[in-house]
Amino acid sequence: MHYKLIAYRKKADISQEEVAATLNMTRQTYSKKERMISKFELNEAIALAKLFDVSVSVLFEEERKKQGAVIPN
C-alpha cells in the first residue's frame, strides 16, 4: 500500500513535510507511516484521503485485503 501513498503524494506534488504538517506530525513520523512501519489512525487516513481527493477505501484497499477484511463491491 505504501506505493499508493507515495504515488498520490508525488502526483499532487506535495512533499512529506507538507503532508506531515497537514496531519500535524513530524516528517519522520509521516515517513514511517508512509512506508507502513507505523499505522495510520482513522482521523489521519481520512485527512489523507481528503488531501489526495480519493476515498479511504481506495488508499487502504490492499491493506484490508491482506488482513482478510471483506470489501464490498
C-alpha positions as CSV (number, residue, x, y, z in Angstrom):
1,M,0.0,0.0,0.0
2,H,2.8,2.4,0.7
3,Y,3.4,2.7,-3.1
4,K,-0.1,4.2,-3.4
5,L,0.6,6.9,-0.8
6,I,3.9,7.8,-2.5
7,A,2.2,7.9,-5.9
8,Y,-0.6,10.1,-4.8
9,R,1.8,12.4,-2.9
10,K,4.0,12.8,-5.9
11,K,1.1,13.2,-8.3
12,A,-0.1,16.1,-6.0
13,D,3.5,17.5,-6.0
14,I,3.4,17.5,-2.2
15,S,6.5,16.8,0.0
16,Q,6.4,14.6,3.0
17,E,6.9,17.7,5.2
18,E,3.7,19.2,3.7
19,V,1.7,16.1,4.3
20,A,3.1,15.8,7.8
21,A,2.1,19.4,8.5
22,T,-1.4,18.7,7.3
23,L,-1.6,15.7,9.6
24,N,0.0,17.6,12.5
25,M,3.0,15.3,12.8
26,T,6.7,15.3,12.1
27,R,8.1,14.4,8.7
28,Q,9.9,11.5,10.3
29,T,6.6,10.1,11.7
30,Y,4.8,10.5,8.4
31,S,7.7,8.8,6.6
32,K,7.4,5.8,8.9
33,K,3.6,5.7,8.3
34,E,4.0,6.1,4.5
35,R,6.4,3.2,4.5
36,M,4.0,1.2,6.7
37,I,6.4,0.9,9.6
38,S,3.7,2.5,11.7
39,K,0.0,2.5,11.1
40,F,-2.3,5.5,10.4
41,E,-5.0,6.4,12.9
42,L,-8.5,6.7,11.4
43,N,-8.5,10.5,11.5
44,E,-5.2,10.5,9.7
45,A,-6.5,8.2,7.0
46,I,-9.5,10.4,6.5
47,A,-7.3,13.5,6.2
48,L,-5.0,11.8,3.7
49,A,-8.0,10.8,1.6
50,K,-9.2,14.4,1.6
51,L,-5.8,15.7,0.7
52,F,-5.4,13.3,-2.2
53,D,-9.1,13.6,-3.2
54,V,-9.7,9.8,-3.0
55,S,-11.7,7.6,-0.7
56,V,-10.1,6.0,2.3
57,S,-11.0,2.6,0.9
58,V,-9.0,3.4,-2.3
59,L,-5.9,4.2,-0.2
60,F,-6.2,1.2,2.1
61,E,-7.9,-1.4,-0.1
62,E,-4.8,-3.6,-0.5
63,E,-4.1,-3.5,3.3
64,R,-7.7,-4.6,4.0
65,K,-7.3,-7.5,1.6
66,K,-4.1,-8.6,3.4
67,Q,-6.0,-8.7,6.7
68,G,-8.8,-10.7,5.3
69,A,-11.4,-8.0,5.5
70,V,-14.5,-8.2,3.3
71,I,-14.5,-5.4,0.8
72,P,-18.0,-4.6,-0.6
73,N,-18.3,-4.1,-4.3
